[in-house]
């Protein structure tokens, strides 16, 4: 079977169309006024579409249209590429083929955009490494890790996509294609799609993956795999990468410095650079003391990585911004639910508000808060969990009593929320392990 046969497989096309249908609210596919069929029409004619689109791909008759640019607030304001629905389907099929080919070959310490891996797994692994270091060094004066925290400046927008870019060699090797293959021109068009500018010109940017393309996440994983292999093979060290955010730790400060030099060189050779504002090399220890005399390295008693704080005891907590964000989102949901159920009996209101919170904190539920998986499977800081329990319960009591502060517990006691209305306790959940790592993983996928 040729690569065009695989790309044009009607079964894969139909499967990708079903995925788009399931996620249509998140993807926001809305193209109007340009003659393109809507996603709803494509879904109505799904079997026919899969056959016709697959036939066009296999016979070389399919050509993607230029994407349009739309500003979108993601992690920050970005230019999102909006594709025709049919083109987005083919992009998704190519992304699936590329990911399938890549998965067995990806470095073990890469955690982003992979099945059965997640950001909280990287955090949990680092916490385990810290605890093992403490066990191996019972004398507090001999303990200490040198930690490099870094990310790549404007990673997705900066990956070279011109003719000299290493991305073409990497993609070709993964898909088993060369420049002489019939499928290669189409693959290049999908990996580096044409963009329709506001002035009506069609361009192919020489830098940056197409944000909004299903292929983009596979490319961001693939492009730095050489760096991953170099750093994960350093004896005695710890390494993890999620997207462009990576962490390296070692007991020897010179090894940590060499890791930073290696990363700097590698990125420069591949047309990228470290984000110097976020790149930190620090001495991680229980007392937060600075590095050895003359090293110039600042000390820290915790490391922040992927939205979590890891203490030198090896416990994990949400970072302060993530903690505040989680509480804000829960408060918003409680307030909205309280408005809807305001005319019901107090006990019924209480049960519904507690159920709203329980749903928000359950990573197995698609609409749970973003931090639900890490709270269930990685956060081990009982002090923080106890504080979250208290603040969440108080939010419910305030919504019911119509007053702010702990005085609301006088009317709706903390015990009542737990024992009678079934409000989940994060501390109890952690102690009992009620949400397994596998369940949390499914929720985070």
Steps between C-alpha positions, in 0.01 A plus 500: 500500500643839398502800729226667290288188549542533876435875499192447282363205699123566532496331844763741634320796343168400654667449838652848482167652401342337805773654720427843357132451566570404862721806549327752276433743785868501596633526144250774406485419128294780354574605144238710327468696183770307314301219345639233734261233626424525868607229743133412555456429126817293494374295795168443325687359199783332695519164316486667159754763603743236628481309170534805276773672702692175531476440125622852421800455732595159359471624140695821562200726436474647851657839571458691828378859492689784673421538869365823643635675809287581803629648828423270791564517874670170583781498758555848355370690198603298193425491129285191452487334158144421393474226238219379280329212680615254233859624533484473878390138461800418279729688739368279778557180304859604425554591867376154599734325255793711614428442869465124448838488325665725761371343820732197519800722421432798727734549798376355828522834682268686263156535661299733275216403265546125540257231602538383860728793581426839649655801667420371849696181426811710437439687827445178693819347354704800609354484852598132513854588388523759780384249761753244378776763525400567863504129585844460344632801697382479862731784609313829430832678437584263214165536329430730209409491132595742226192561290473654155152633420466628145277538200542603137422855399183509284551134417204424273531832316878463454551147364669543159279376215716606203674261262804461727302413813573170672124448530480365144762232562327404825151479346626311196685248717198444724259448209747303288485756218760669282486797265437259210181351644169598343358583843780739603365822336162455671664421836704819469185702427329358809801545729562854376157621387446808287358802684257754356597844635256781572618671181405195293854373439588132544823432690684204651674619819862394538469487880242357735267204495138570410321554833163327470627220277484150652848443356651783707514309830678206336755740349571673833567160657718385212724801448679485838541121529876530443528726805285258700731210425813694593367616836319184608816293448711699748586255778351577840281781372129561471343636183144569385347704217141607442459705181779757517528491880782280630669424830840346574643416844829356625706489818802654324478874415745460209285231341197730530697786341612271219135401443415868461788551253393191305140623482612846388720358224237256380232765477729744317589229248128445440405865462361546852608652831436463870257740662758680711233665716381158621824300490615434857782292647459469876613304805198302622519398867291490814641819652497698176870581546699631200734280299866441593710806569595672179235319292265797494202262500192609698342258745142380511299262717251429222487467123205617291436287193193458278268681737619315812731570793731213595651532847835353602307245706365372170143619555300654218259792518329727250693816419345813645360625164353155431352481851333842462374414153345176628323672789370776269356246259332300777356820650362598158330162457357504850358851454341413166344183642377689805312744275329213317391311814418804716129412534555143620511373857831574682596131529441445129697815417787377715510158339496650151780746582711221650434284194612790278830519685549122498448497123743790456771309692451161332757454219287228346241766410569691179387832651718477812733789587844488329681416825275204588736231366808632678301548823380140483821329394802714585438759773621361833530820705236424764524849645399651166228240445356572845499874424326438166241282674424780745480775236278296270262411783488864605414602142196269512395620845531865389286437192228342715513746791538812289786625715881500466754344730508215748181629671308322224600171667281594799194441285643224277766313701805351336405153628155523339650566156718191530284252690150585373551662160790286379763767432827332401808562714825533304698388805286188545517433126879517516523282811270233360614523138138506386589629152762272351788624287349319201167680544675835534699423187180436306361829621815689398515346153 
